[in-house]
Amino acid sequence: MGVIIRGGTVVTAEQTFRADVYCEDGLIKAVGADLEAPGGAEVIDAGGCYVMPGGIDPHTHMELPFMGTVATEDFFSGTVAGMAGGTTTIIDFVIPNPQQSLLEAFHTWRGWADKAASDYSFHVAVTWWDDSVHRDMGTLVEQHGVNSFKHFMAYKNAIMADDEVLVNSFTRCLELGAIPTVHAENGELVFRLQQKLLAQGLTGPEGHPLSRPPEVEGEAANRAIQVARVLGVPVYLVHVSVEEALDAIRRGQDSGQAVFGEVLAGHLLVDDSVYRHPDWDIAAAHVMSPPFRAKKHQDALWHGLQSGRLHTTATDHCCFCTEQKAMGKDNFAKIPNGTGGVEDRLPVLWHHGVNSGRLTMNDFVRITSANAARIFNLYPRKGTVQVGADADLIVWDPAAHKTISARTQFQKVSTNIFEGMEIQGLPVYTLSQGVITHALGESRAVRGAGRYLNRPAFPPVYEAIQKRNALATPTAVAR
């Protein structure tokens, strides 16, 4: 049975126009005025609402084993929460342990994700290097539709990738037509600062941002971009949180590099004062890396989105409850890093972006779905409203409003970093594969209905990269 969305205004990254949208067999079959739908089609009245592509969150961590515990949100509950907030696709992370086979880890994560209610894909982290990693990267790209690899420049003595790993993996990404992504923090500096602060008796959550000052992110961002420049490979920086990292991105882009930047909704709206909250549990609930920053950085990040320096928005959704955070009661470095947000990303960005005039509606679609789809080679299957695209859609009521609260959220976490925030503009219907999965505040999600998305290698950026690299090939001097 098909679904027809009547009377709405379609918003894509490029256009805004009045049209009905008809969906059948998981695809958008027609977009136009006064469409006729087959008898029996379910009708959604979108009068006064906008019809937009479902959100793509390119950075989540469902049921992640990390820092001695496991994130509380699994792939079913996390995708249910995502669709409650208008997100219909997530790109999660496979993170092998040091010396673990990338393929083994990939198949483990695929098993966990079988319960997902919406579509999903994976970045795969490169946490060590030898010939088997080189081989597994090829298998993942060619046989399993992985076209992006993650590199943690932080977390010393665990999953940190040093410069040798970066160079080897970036080089392999270039060969395979994959996008290297980077968590940019200088892990050595973070480790030293943690030890120094703990020795000074600073054991509480307020020590966390002090151990990861803006300079450690700026240095790592610049280093990753320069490595990518020398090798001639594109690079994608996750969760950019400071002006120093944004400056490094700007320099790379101004020199002609393909540098992509991602910003978290939390970093745009939450500042570092949370770490000095008198309630330890509340302060610890906000411990994530990079940490929340001073307000001046938030202004710079908004400007980065407005100017196109930053391309995508994400959440780094990684949930740990109060009891898990208490593992670091006497040592902030042992507080599991992570916060939620997959349910709230679109509503808070609409309220603080579109309603404030910082973003147009087309900008909103661009940073919540279209750009992620283009960068990671899912476009136009995802990220737009056009015939032939997947029928992942949201019907957005700009007048709907609510107060965000952990007590009423779908996310499986005991706190919410946006607690008490009043917002206007919400998804009233969410469709995944042409099926209504969330309607008027009630979930209709089905466990296991999500599909794994193969993402082809060589996304569009590589067409320019390959030409540029060919022209820059050095030649010997004939003597």
Secondary structure, DSSP 4 states (H G I P E B T S, - for coil): --EEEEEEEEE-SS-EEEEEEEEETTEEEEEETT----TT-EEEE-TT-EEEEPEEES-B-TT-EETTEE-S--HHHHHHHHHHTTEEEEEEEE-PPTT--HHHHHHHHHHHHTT-SSEEEEEEE--S-SHHHHHHHHHHHHHH---EEEEES--TTTT---HHHHHHHHHHHHHHT-EEEEE---HHHHHHHHHHHHHTT--STTHHHHHS-HHHHHHHHHHHHHHHHHHT--EEE-S--SHHHHHHHHHHHHTT--EEEEEEHHHHH-BGGGGG-SSHHHHHHT--SSPPB-HHHHHHHHHHHHHTSS-EEE--B----HHHHGGGTT-GGGSPP-B--TTTHHHHHIIIIITTTSS-HHHHHIIIIIHHHHHTT-TTTSSS-STTSB--EEEEEEEEEEE--TTT-SSSSS--TTTT-EEEEEEEEEEETTEEEEETTEE---TT---BPP--SS-THHHHHHHHHHHT---PPP-
